[in-house]
């Protein structure tokens, strides 16, 4: 009779055998023998770019860029690791999207259409990876969950991996600022009145590095919204990252939100948010949760049937997903990674999610070598079933997150001599 450990090993091997193909078909011979392809154009109102190396090996990376502000169609962005991907013999494509702002439901379709064009004009890839940055992380995860079989893997960097959770976070942040400052920011009738109210919040709370007593209360709440652990250990470099987003994270919510074109504002909810705050600051958790204003979504705005891209993610992955995230990112906090990790655990797909954490205060500031290594590891996972190393974003002590030694993050072991 096999031992429990051996039985578990066989079960894991069986899971990977079911999820990952044993062998990949060869790329189309014409494409493999063809010359380099560099092409751009417009498809469905969206600009696009296609690059295929000479001797294409059959891999395809579909790049989903982050949010762009303003009117008109979006600008095409180069894949951050385009040279590396081409040097490995793989192709990449990118869409600028037909529009701007936060509309991932449209942008998912733009990328699907561009991939179909690639299939017609270049050939069928052996595998496709969707690589999303920032808002592109929402696009990547929603694509993997809602279109199983289209992509064979996902890579998200500083991504909105928990989808509409980003809108919930920003609204929870805003509502906490309102309560603790005493400034009715959520009652601003329009954007013209919104600015002076922000000035009142600064007078009441101060700024990072020069908080008032109420500002220290607010910062404690923000610490937990961003992902501090249950013991209250702060995320490394959180305060540095917060400085750039401190006021920008306070968002204006229109009075007529039902007719607001931004789907994130329509779908945002804080009804489920349990606020936390450190003891001894003059405001208890019970008081905070009882008094803070709650935000509710417009009817069906986050319905899985009516608006699936803005519904809460399910965590039901069918292919590998590797994510990269900075500890001090205050715009897209690590708490989104924590929430999505919990979803995959509940869905029984935690083995398909690997998360890597970088100690940095920036948003989308991961260095090139880390990105390249993550891509190579994801390809090895897809092609050979070699699950890469990652970190536990739900660890009991998150003050040390990002210090776990791995060669792709640190050339020298930062924990040497401290084990």
C-alpha positions as a Python dict, from the first residue, in 0.01 Angstrom:
ca = {
    (1, 'X'): (0, 0, 0),
    (2, 'X'): (148, 341, -91),
    (3, 'X'): (238, 580, 189),
    (4, 'X'): (25, 897, 233),
    (5, 'X'): (310, 1108, 93),
    (6, 'X'): (347, 882, -212),
    (7, 'X'): (-29, 884, -269),
    (8, 'X'): (-32, 1263, -247),
    (9, 'X'): (251, 1282, -499),
    (10, 'X'): (61, 1059, -739),
    (11, 'X'): (-250, 1272, -699),
    (12, 'X'): (-58, 1592, -776),
    (13, 'X'): (99, 1427, -1080),
    (14, 'X'): (-245, 1320, -1199),
    (15, 'X'): (-381, 1673, -1158),
    (16, 'X'): (-102, 1817, -1371),
    (17, 'X'): (-147, 1543, -1627),
    (18, 'X'): (-511, 1643, -1662),
    (19, 'X'): (-447, 2017, -1673),
    (20, 'X'): (-126, 2033, -1875),
    (21, 'X'): (-82, 1869, -2215),
    (22, 'X'): (177, 1597, -2232),
    (23, 'X'): (315, 1723, -2562),
    (24, 'X'): (269, 2032, -2773),
    (25, 'X'): (213, 2015, -3146),
    (26, 'X'): (477, 2165, -3371),
    (27, 'X'): (414, 2517, -3502),
    (28, 'X'): (299, 2557, -3862),
    (29, 'X'): (594, 2473, -4083),
    (30, 'X'): (546, 2777, -4306),
    (31, 'X'): (559, 3012, -4009),
    (32, 'X'): (855, 2830, -3856),
    (33, 'X'): (1053, 2875, -4175),
    (34, 'X'): (931, 3226, -4253),
    (35, 'X'): (1103, 3557, -4208),
    (36, 'X'): (1048, 3803, -3926),
    (37, 'X'): (704, 3965, -3923),
    (38, 'X'): (649, 4316, -3786),
    (39, 'X'): (302, 4443, -3855),
    (40, 'X'): (69, 4710, -3723),
    (41, 'X'): (-279, 4822, -3818),
    (42, 'X'): (-629, 4875, -3689),
    (43, 'X'): (-891, 4616, -3604),
    (44, 'X'): (-1240, 4694, -3481),
    (45, 'X'): (-1141, 5051, -3404),
    (46, 'X'): (-833, 4944, -3203),
    (47, 'X'): (-473, 4990, -3313),
    (48, 'X'): (-257, 4680, -3287),
    (49, 'X'): (96, 4546, -3329),
    (50, 'X'): (219, 4197, -3421),
    (51, 'X'): (580, 4073, -3401),
    (52, 'X'): (691, 3725, -3502),
    (53, 'X'): (1058, 3616, -3504),
    (54, 'X'): (1226, 3425, -3781),
    (55, 'X'): (1193, 3054, -3713),
    (56, 'X'): (889, 3104, -3489),
    (57, 'X'): (871, 2822, -3233),
    (58, 'X'): (497, 2851, -3191),
    (59, 'X'): (451, 3042, -2864),
    (60, 'X'): (233, 3353, -2856),
    (61, 'X'): (218, 3624, -2586),
    (62, 'X'): (-93, 3844, -2585),
    (63, 'X'): (-20, 4171, -2403),
    (64, 'X'): (-289, 4358, -2209),
    (65, 'X'): (-164, 4702, -2105),
    (66, 'X'): (-285, 4916, -1816),
    (67, 'X'): (-532, 5200, -1801),
    (68, 'X'): (-498, 5505, -2025),
    (69, 'X'): (-685, 5826, -1949),
    (70, 'X'): (-873, 6063, -2176),
    (71, 'X'): (-1094, 6034, -2485),
    (72, 'X'): (-1039, 5836, -2804),
    (73, 'X'): (-895, 5496, -2871),
    (74, 'X'): (-597, 5373, -2674),
    (75, 'X'): (-231, 5368, -2771),
    (76, 'X'): (-52, 5041, -2840),
    (77, 'X'): (212, 4961, -2579),
    (78, 'X'): (511, 4739, -2641),
    (79, 'X'): (527, 4414, -2449),
    (80, 'X'): (770, 4493, -2161),
    (81, 'X'): (981, 4185, -2242),
    (82, 'X'): (934, 4193, -2619),
    (83, 'X'): (1304, 4145, -2703),
    (84, 'X'): (1332, 3850, -2467),
    (85, 'X'): (1019, 3683, -2601),
    (86, 'X'): (1137, 3723, -2960),
    (87, 'X'): (1485, 3596, -2870),
    (88, 'X'): (1323, 3283, -2725),
    (89, 'X'): (1155, 3224, -3061),
    (90, 'X'): (805, 3331, -2960),
    (91, 'X'): (567, 3589, -3105),
    (92, 'X'): (374, 3865, -2933),
    (93, 'X'): (74, 4081, -3011),
    (94, 'X'): (-72, 4391, -2843),
    (95, 'X'): (-388, 4596, -2883),
    (96, 'X'): (-423, 4962, -2794),
    (97, 'X'): (-795, 4891, -2731),
    (98, 'X'): (-1089, 5064, -2900),
    (99, 'X'): (-1134, 5304, -2607),
    (100, 'X'): (-966, 5433, -2290),
    (101, 'X'): (-1039, 5445, -1918),
    (102, 'X'): (-1157, 5139, -1720),
    (103, 'X'): (-1351, 4915, -1957),
    (104, 'X'): (-1194, 4567, -1942),
    (105, 'X'): (-1510, 4406, -2083),
    (106, 'X'): (-1434, 4578, -2415),
    (107, 'X'): (-1061, 4518, -2400),
    (108, 'X'): (-1098, 4143, -2348),
    (109, 'X'): (-1288, 4133, -2678),
    (110, 'X'): (-1026, 4346, -2854),
    (111, 'X'): (-755, 4099, -2758),
    (112, 'X'): (-966, 3798, -2859),
    (113, 'X'): (-1026, 3956, -3201),
    (114, 'X'): (-656, 4032, -3243),
    (115, 'X'): (-561, 3675, -3152),
    (116, 'X'): (-806, 3550, -3415),
    (117, 'X'): (-642, 3777, -3672),
    (118, 'X'): (-303, 3631, -3576),
    (119, 'X'): (-435, 3280, -3629),
    (120, 'X'): (-560, 3370, -3977),
    (121, 'X'): (-257, 3566, -4093),
    (122, 'X'): (33, 3391, -3917),
    (123, 'X'): (-78, 3051, -3791),
    (124, 'X'): (-206, 2857, -3493),
    (125, 'X'): (25, 2882, -3190),
    (126, 'X'): (129, 2586, -2980),
    (127, 'X'): (28, 2787, -2674),
    (128, 'X'): (-93, 3137, -2592),
    (129, 'X'): (-5, 3331, -2276),
    (130, 'X'): (-195, 3643, -2172),
    (131, 'X'): (34, 3894, -2001),
    (132, 'X'): (-144, 4175, -1815),
    (133, 'X'): (-6, 4485, -1645),
    (134, 'X'): (-214, 4681, -1391),
    (135, 'X'): (-568, 4691, -1539),
    (136, 'X'): (-437, 4426, -1777),
    (137, 'X'): (-426, 4194, -1474),
    (138, 'X'): (-805, 4220, -1453),
    (139, 'X'): (-823, 4146, -1825),
    (140, 'X'): (-591, 3846, -1785),
    (141, 'X'): (-771, 3684, -1492),
    (142, 'X'): (-1119, 3747, -1634),
    (143, 'X'): (-1003, 3597, -1965),
    (144, 'X'): (-864, 3286, -1795),
    (145, 'X'): (-1176, 3232, -1584),
    (146, 'X'): (-1441, 3314, -1842),
    (147, 'X'): (-1281, 3181, -2160),
    (148, 'X'): (-1123, 2848, -2062),
    (149, 'X'): (-917, 2695, -2339),
    (150, 'X'): (-834, 3022, -2512),
    (151, 'X'): (-508, 3076, -2322),
    (152, 'X'): (-273, 2813, -2180),
    (153, 'X'): (-125, 3040, -1915),
    (154, 'X'): (-132, 3386, -1762),
    (155, 'X'): (125, 3633, -1631),
    (156, 'X'): (9, 3934, -1430),
    (157, 'X'): (232, 4217, -1313),
    (158, 'X'): (110, 4473, -1054),
    (159, 'X'): (-228, 4350, -1169),
    (160, 'X'): (-591, 4394, -1070),
    (161, 'X'): (-605, 4019, -1024),
    (162, 'X'): (-911, 4039, -799),
    (163, 'X'): (-1100, 4232, -1064),
    (164, 'X'): (-1368, 4464, -926),
    (165, 'X'): (-1192, 4438, -589),
    (166, 'X'): (-989, 4741, -699),
    (167, 'X'): (-1304, 4957, -704),
    (168, 'X'): (-1407, 4820, -363),
    (169, 'X'): (-1063, 4908, -222),
    (170, 'X'): (-1072, 5266, -350),
    (171, 'X'): (-1425, 5321, -222),
    (172, 'X'): (-1337, 5171, 117),
    (173, 'X'): (-1034, 5403, 130),
    (174, 'X'): (-1251, 5704, 43),
    (175, 'X'): (-1522, 5619, 295),
    (176, 'X'): (-1264, 5575, 573),
    (177, 'X'): (-1108, 5913, 488),
    (178, 'X'): (-1455, 6071, 507),
    (179, 'X'): (-1542, 5923, 844),
    (180, 'X'): (-1212, 5990, 1019),
    (181, 'X'): (-1158, 6339, 877),
    (182, 'X'): (-1520, 6448, 925),
    (183, 'X'): (-1523, 6589, 570),
    (184, 'X'): (-1830, 6468, 370),
    (185, 'X'): (-1631, 6385, 58),
    (186, 'X'): (-1892, 6138, -71),
    (187, 'X'): (-2152, 6416, -75),
    (188, 'X'): (-1958, 6627, -326),
    (189, 'X'): (-2219, 6718, -591),
    (190, 'X'): (-1961, 6741, -870),
    (191, 'X'): (-1588, 6745, -935),
    (192, 'X'): (-1573, 7123, -894),
    (193, 'X'): (-1679, 7087, -532),
    (194, 'X'): (-1462, 6780, -481),
    (195, 'X'): (-1124, 6961, -483),
    (196, 'X'): (-1185, 7195, -187),
    (197, 'X'): (-1307, 6898, 18),
    (198, 'X'): (-973, 6727, -39),
    (199, 'X'): (-806, 7031, 113),
    (200, 'X'): (-1024, 6982, 421),
    (201, 'X'): (-912, 6619, 446),
    (202, 'X'): (-547, 6724, 441),
    (203, 'X'): (-610, 6977, 720),
    (204, 'X'): (-781, 6709, 929),
    (205, 'X'): (-550, 6415, 865),
    (206, 'X'): (-219, 6560, 754),
    (207, 'X'): (0, 6377, 504),
    (208, 'X'): (224, 6068, 524),
    (209, 'X'): (518, 6165, 743),
    (210, 'X'): (325, 6446, 914),
    (211, 'X'): (-2, 6290, 1029),
    (212, 'X'): (-235, 6440, 1285),
    (213, 'X'): (-384, 6215, 1553),
    (214, 'X'): (-677, 6140, 1322),
    (215, 'X'): (-432, 6089, 1037),
    (216, 'X'): (-268, 5811, 1237),
    (217, 'X'): (-607, 5646, 1272),
    (218, 'X'): (-663, 5668, 898),
    (219, 'X'): (-317, 5533, 818),
    (220, 'X'): (-379, 5233, 1039),
    (221, 'X'): (-700, 5159, 850),
    (222, 'X'): (-518, 5196, 518),
    (223, 'X'): (-245, 4962, 638),
    (224, 'X'): (-499, 4682, 669),
    (225, 'X'): (-681, 4772, 347),
    (226, 'X'): (-349, 4733, 167),
    (227, 'X'): (-280, 4390, 314),
    (228, 'X'): (-119, 4400, 660),
    (229, 'X'): (-136, 4062, 835),
    (230, 'X'): (-359, 3973, 1129),
    (231, 'X'): (-87, 4060, 1381),
    (232, 'X'): (-65, 4411, 1235),
    (233, 'X'): (274, 4368, 1067),
    (234, 'X'): (306, 4632, 798),
    (235, 'X'): (393, 4562, 438),
    (236, 'X'): (750, 4661, 353),
    (237, 'X'): (775, 5010, 195),
    (238, 'X'): (401, 5068, 226),
    (239, 'X'): (436, 5425, 354),
    (240, 'X'): (675, 5518, 74),
    (241, 'X'): (430, 5383, -182),
    (242, 'X'): (138, 5559, -15),
    (243, 'X'): (292, 5905, -51),
    (244, 'X'): (229, 5910, -425),
    (245, 'X'): (-131, 5784, -397),
    (246, 'X'): (-247, 5933, -67),
    (247, 'X'): (-493, 6184, -215),
    (248, 'X'): (-533, 6021, -557),
    (249, 'X'): (-694, 5718, -394),
    (250, 'X'): (-978, 5935, -265),
    (251, 'X'): (-1224, 5913, -552),
    (252, 'X'): (-1524, 6118, -654),
    (253, 'X'): (-1846, 5917, -665),
    (254, 'X'): (-2113, 6087, -880),
    (255, 'X'): (-2451, 6145, -724),
    (256, 'X'): (-2624, 5986, -1025),
    (257, 'X'): (-2404, 5677, -1017),
    (258, 'X'): (-2664, 5467, -1200),
    (259, 'X'): (-2595, 5668, -1516),
    (260, 'X'): (-2219, 5686, -1464),
    (261, 'X'): (-2030, 5549, -1769),
    (262, 'X'): (-1746, 5411, -1554),
    (263, 'X'): (-1841, 5047, -1480),
    (264, 'X'): (-1608, 5040, -1181),
    (265, 'X'): (-1797, 5318, -1005),
    (266, 'X'): (-2130, 5151, -1082),
    (267, 'X'): (-2012, 4814, -947),
    (268, 'X'): (-1808, 4928, -644),
    (269, 'X'): (-1922, 4797, -307),
    (270, 'X'): (-1801, 4825, 51),
    (271, 'X'): (-2093, 4631, 200),
    (272, 'X'): (-1866, 4330, 256),
    (273, 'X'): (-1561, 4520, 385),
    (274, 'X'): (-1465, 4456, 748),
    (275, 'X'): (-1245, 4746, 846),
    (276, 'X'): (-955, 4696, 1084),
    (277, 'X'): (-756, 4942, 1292),
    (278, 'X'): (-478, 4905, 1549),
    (279, 'X'): (-586, 4938, 1914),
    (280, 'X'): (-502, 5243, 2124),
    (281, 'X'): (-566, 5507, 1859),
    (282, 'X'): (-896, 5637, 1998),
    (283, 'X'): (-1120, 5458, 1747),
    (284, 'X'): (-1224, 5095, 1785),
    (285, 'X'): (-1298, 4850, 1507),
    (286, 'X'): (-1658, 4820, 1621),
    (287, 'X'): (-1705, 5197, 1608),
    (288, 'X'): (-1535, 5219, 1272),
    (289, 'X'): (-1746, 4947, 1111),
    (290, 'X'): (-2069, 5080, 1262),
    (291, 'X'): (-2019, 5443, 1159),
    (292, 'X'): (-1844, 5430, 821),
    (293, 'X'): (-2062, 5503, 519),
    (294, 'X'): (-2131, 5192, 312),
    (295, 'X'): (-2129, 5197, -66),
    (296, 'X'): (-2359, 4966, -260),
    (297, 'X'): (-2342, 4875, -630),
    (298, 'X'): (-2602, 4971, -885),
    (299, 'X'): (-2850, 4690, -950),
    (300, 'X'): (-2688, 4412, -1162),
    (301, 'X'): (-2364, 4615, -1198),
    (302, 'X'): (-2164, 4322, -1060),
    (303, 'X'): (-2400, 4042, -1155),
    (304, 'X'): (-2227, 3727, -1289),
    (305, 'X'): (-2505, 3694, -1545),
    (306, 'X'): (-2546, 4057, -1656),
    (307, 'X'): (-2189, 4187, -1609),
    (308, 'X'): (-1955, 3890, -1562),
    (309, 'X'): (-1632, 4092, -1605),
    (310, 'X'): (-1736, 4313, -1310),
    (311, 'X'): (-1866, 4032, -1093),
    (312, 'X'): (-1639, 3899, -820),
    (313, 'X'): (-1382, 3654, -962),
    (314, 'X'): (-1443, 3287, -895),
    (315, 'X'): (-1085, 3165, -859),
    (316, 'X'): (-1167, 2880, -1097),
    (317, 'X'): (-844, 2862, -1293),
    (318, 'X'): (-788, 2586, -1546),
    (319, 'X'): (-432, 2681, -1649),
    (320, 'X'): (-123, 2817, -1470),
    (321, 'X'): (-118, 3180, -1354),
    (322, 'X'): (199, 3350, -1227),
    (323, 'X'): (179, 3695, -1070),
    (324, 'X'): (433, 3961, -970),
    (325, 'X'): (344, 4231, -717),
    (326, 'X'): (519, 4507, -523),
    (327, 'X'): (477, 4527, -145),
    (328, 'X'): (427, 4905, -133),
    (329, 'X'): (195, 4947, -430),
    (330, 'X'): (-77, 5173, -287),
    (331, 'X'): (-272, 5206, -613),
    (332, 'X'): (-315, 4832, -672),
    (333, 'X'): (-240, 4687, -328),
    (334, 'X'): (-113, 4344, -236),
    (335, 'X'): (-449, 4279, -68),
    (336, 'X'): (-590, 4206, -416),
    (337, 'X'): (-340, 3922, -450),
    (338, 'X'): (-441, 3796, -105),
    (339, 'X'): (-810, 3803, -194),
    (340, 'X'): (-757, 3617, -521),
    (341, 'X'): (-539, 3358, -348),
    (342, 'X'): (-826, 3288, -107),
    (343, 'X'): (-1065, 3249, -400),
    (344, 'X'): (-843, 2988, -565),
    (345, 'X'): (-812, 2798, -238),
    (346, 'X'): (-1190, 2791, -203),
    (347, 'X'): (-1223, 2682, -567),
    (348, 'X'): (-962, 2407, -527),
    (349, 'X'): (-728, 2564, -784),
    (350, 'X'): (-459, 2704, -557),
    (351, 'X'): (-201, 2475, -720),
    (352, 'X'): (-244, 2672, -1044),
    (353, 'X'): (-151, 3008, -887),
    (354, 'X'): (206, 3112, -809),
    (355, 'X'): (260, 3458, -661),
    (356, 'X'): (591, 3640, -638),
    (357, 'X'): (642, 3950, -427),
    (358, 'X'): (897, 4227, -480),
    (359, 'X'): (993, 4470, -204),
    (360, 'X'): (924, 4799, -379),
    (361, 'X'): (709, 5110, -322),
    (362, 'X'): (627, 5149, -690),
    (363, 'X'): (342, 5046, -916),
    (364, 'X'): (452, 4835, -1214),
    (365, 'X'): (816, 4894, -1134),
    (366, 'X'): (937, 4534, -1148),
    (367, 'X'): (1281, 4511, -1304),
    (368, 'X'): (1339, 4346, -1639),
    (369, 'X'): (1529, 4044, -1510),
    (370, 'X'): (1243, 3954, -1275),
    (371, 'X'): (992, 3980, -1559),
    (372, 'X'): (1206, 3770, -1792),
    (373, 'X'): (1262, 3500, -1533),
    (374, 'X'): (891, 3489, -1455),
    (375, 'X'): (809, 3443, -1822),
    (376, 'X'): (1068, 3166, -1863),
    (377, 'X'): (935, 2990, -1553),
    (378, 'X'): (578, 3015, -1678),
    (379, 'X'): (677, 2863, -2014),
    (380, 'X'): (852, 2577, -1834),
    (381, 'X'): (538, 2526, -1624),
    (382, 'X'): (317, 2517, -1933),
    (383, 'X'): (542, 2303, -2150),
    (384, 'X'): (698, 2068, -1896),
    (385, 'X'): (477, 2087, -1587),
    (386, 'X'): (757, 2236, -1374),
    (387, 'X'): (569, 2443, -1117),
    (388, 'X'): (787, 2742, -1019),
    (389, 'X'): (861, 2877, -674),
    (390, 'X'): (658, 3159, -521),
    (391, 'X'): (574, 3327, -192),
    (392, 'X'): (289, 3303, 56),
    (393, 'X'): (92, 3629, 42),
    (394, 'X'): (-120, 3499, 331),
    (395, 'X'): (181, 3444, 561),
    (396, 'X'): (149, 3508, 933),
    (397, 'X'): (431, 3765, 924),
    (398, 'X'): (418, 3976, 611),
    (399, 'X'): (691, 4212, 732),
    (400, 'X'): (936, 3965, 578),
    (401, 'X'): (749, 3908, 254),
    (402, 'X'): (973, 3960, -46),
    (403, 'X'): (1279, 3847, 148),
    (404, 'X'): (1244, 3480, 67),
    (405, 'X'): (1554, 3402, -134),
    (406, 'X'): (1508, 3307, -495),
    (407, 'X'): (1766, 3364, -768),
    (408, 'X'): (1527, 3570, -981),
    (409, 'X'): (1473, 3827, -702),
    (410, 'X'): (1808, 3836, -527),
    (411, 'X'): (2154, 3750, -664),
    (412, 'X'): (2259, 3687, -301),
    (413, 'X'): (2047, 3531, -29),
    (414, 'X'): (1918, 3822, 188),
    (415, 'X'): (1846, 3579, 471),
    (416, 'X'): (2198, 3435, 480),
    (417, 'X'): (2312, 3405, 841),
    (418, 'X'): (1966, 3485, 976),
    (419, 'X'): (1801, 3147, 941),
}
